[in-house]
Amino acid sequence: MGKSNDHPMDKEMMKNLVKYVIGKPFPRKHTVMDVDDVYGIRVFSPSQILESTKGTNNNTRLLITFQNRENCKIFDSKEAPGFWKSTPKLKGIFDANKRHIGNIKIGWYYYYNVDDGRDKSSSRLRKSEWQIREYYLAPTYLPQSKVERKNVLLTMMIKAKAANNNDKSDDKMQIVLDKQEIMQSLQCLQL
């Protein structure tokens, strides 16, 4: 987990998370969700999240949950149309002084193609266009005396597209944000 090419959006989300954890209001439209401590938002499909949350458009949702990130697990149910699967690799985010602020865990929603029945075999498993980016602070970044909200997990669910090349690994995925989302990110960075 070393320094990588940080996306401006990831740095912005981490900066907003720090502010929220120390008691300041979150600057973007979001939904605070009461979730299961083990599965978190992973019990919900993208359509369920879109229906039950606020957002600036249909392609992005920001969710704040309070859960112990060490307990988080994949949720896969026979009744669910699919599941969220995180990449095992964590991406570290660092501040201007090269101090480790926190990590991002990236996951994709997989669903079963059940057009001709409910058989959930792995051959029917498809990766969707929905990605979650879970942001959480490193336990040593802030002094505990400044922390007003504990176990905060900021999740951004976005509609993304795979880069059109032969390497389909999760690390090589290119996030495609619409023009409105890019402008909002730039405006937040200028605040």
KEFI-948261 format. One record per residue (C-alpha): residue in one letter; x, y, z. Coordinates in steps of 0.1 Angstrom, whole numbers, padded with zeros to 4 digits, always signed. Layout:
BEGIN
aXYZ
...
end
This chain:
BEGIN
m+0000+0000+0000
g+0022+0028-0012
k+0016+0062-0028
s-0002+0059-0061
n-0015+0084-0086
d-0043+0099-0065
h-0074+0109-0084
p-0085+0145-0074
m-0120+0131-0067
d-0105+0106-0041
k-0085+0134-0024
e-0116+0155-0022
m-0137+0127-0007
m-0110+0120+0019
k-0107+0158+0027
n-0145+0159+0032
l-0144+0128+0054
v-0118+0143+0077
k-0140+0174+0081
y-0171+0153+0088
v-0152+0131+0114
i-0141+0162+0133
g-0177+0175+0135
k-0181+0198+0106
p-0210+0194+0081
f-0205+0173+0050
p-0203+0197+0020
r-0220+0176-0006
k-0255+0161-0010
h-0254+0128+0008
t-0275+0103+0028
v-0266+0090+0063
m-0277+0054+0065
d-0282+0031+0094
v-0267-0002+0083
d-0257-0036+0095
d-0222-0034+0111
v-0210-0065+0092
y-0225-0061+0057
g-0230-0023+0055
i-0245-0011+0023
r-0236-0044+0006
v-0271-0058+0015
f-0285-0033-0011
s-0285-0035-0049
p-0276-0003-0069
s-0313+0002-0077
q-0323+0000-0040
i-0296+0025-0031
l-0307+0049-0059
e-0343+0046-0048
s-0336+0052-0011
t-0310+0080-0012
k-0305+0116-0023
g-0281+0125-0051
t-0273+0152-0076
n-0279+0129-0105
n-0287+0093-0113
n-0251+0082-0117
t-0237+0091-0082
r-0246+0086-0046
l-0227+0096-0014
l-0235+0076+0017
i-0222+0080+0052
t-0225+0050+0075
f-0211+0042+0109
q-0196+0007+0110
n-0164-0010+0120
r-0146-0015+0087
e-0127-0045+0100
n-0160-0065+0102
c-0171-0057+0067
k-0179-0088+0046
i-0195-0097+0012
f-0232-0102+0013
d-0246-0129-0011
s-0281-0141-0006
k-0302-0166-0027
e-0329-0139-0028
a-0306-0111-0039
p-0301-0103-0076
g-0263-0100-0071
f-0236-0088-0047
w-0209-0063-0041
k-0173-0076-0044
s-0144-0056-0033
t-0109-0058-0047
p-0085-0071-0021
k-0061-0043-0027
l-0064-0011-0006
k-0055+0023-0021
g-0038+0047+0003
i-0044+0084+0001
f-0018+0108+0014
d-0018+0145+0023
a+0006+0172+0010
n+0031+0162+0038
k+0030+0126+0027
r+0011+0115+0058
h-0013+0086+0053
i-0048+0100+0056
g-0067+0068+0049
n-0076+0042+0024
i-0101+0035-0003
k-0115+0001-0010
i-0131-0003-0044
g-0158-0028-0052
w-0181-0037-0081
y-0216-0050-0082
y-0220-0084-0098
y-0253-0097-0108
y-0267-0130-0122
n-0280-0130-0158
v-0312-0149-0151
d-0332-0141-0182
d-0340-0178-0187
g-0345-0188-0151
r-0332-0182-0116
d-0301-0204-0119
k-0273-0186-0102
s-0244-0205-0116
s-0210-0187-0120
s-0214-0188-0157
r-0243-0164-0155
l-0224-0140-0133
r-0219-0105-0149
k-0200-0074-0137
s-0223-0044-0136
e-0214-0008-0144
w-0218+0001-0107
q-0188+0007-0085
i-0185+0016-0048
r-0155+0035-0034
e-0153+0032+0004
y-0133+0058+0021
y-0121+0055+0057
l-0095+0073+0078
a-0063+0058+0091
p-0066+0054+0129
t-0035+0075+0135
y-0042+0104+0112
l-0063+0125+0136
p-0056+0128+0174
q-0085+0111+0192
s-0093+0143+0210
k-0104+0158+0176
v-0126+0129+0166
e-0163+0136+0172
r-0177+0109+0149
k-0162+0074+0152
n-0163+0045+0127
v-0173+0067+0098
l-0173+0051+0064
l-0179+0073+0034
t-0191+0054+0003
m-0195+0068-0032
m-0215+0047-0055
i-0209+0057-0091
k-0219+0044-0126
a-0186+0035-0142
k-0174+0019-0175
a-0145-0004-0181
a-0116+0008-0201
n-0118-0007-0236
n-0087-0029-0236
n-0077-0065-0231
d-0067-0060-0195
k-0100-0062-0176
s-0085-0061-0141
d-0102-0038-0115
d-0070-0017-0112
k-0072-0008-0149
m-0108+0003-0148
q-0114+0039-0160
i-0141+0058-0142
v-0162+0078-0165
l-0179+0107-0148
d-0204+0130-0165
k-0196+0166-0170
q-0217+0178-0141
e-0199+0156-0116
i-0165+0168-0128
m-0176+0204-0124
q-0189+0198-0089
s-0157+0181-0079
l-0136+0211-0092
q-0159+0236-0074
c-0155+0217-0041
l-0117+0217-0045
q-0118+0255-0049
l-0137+0260-0016
end
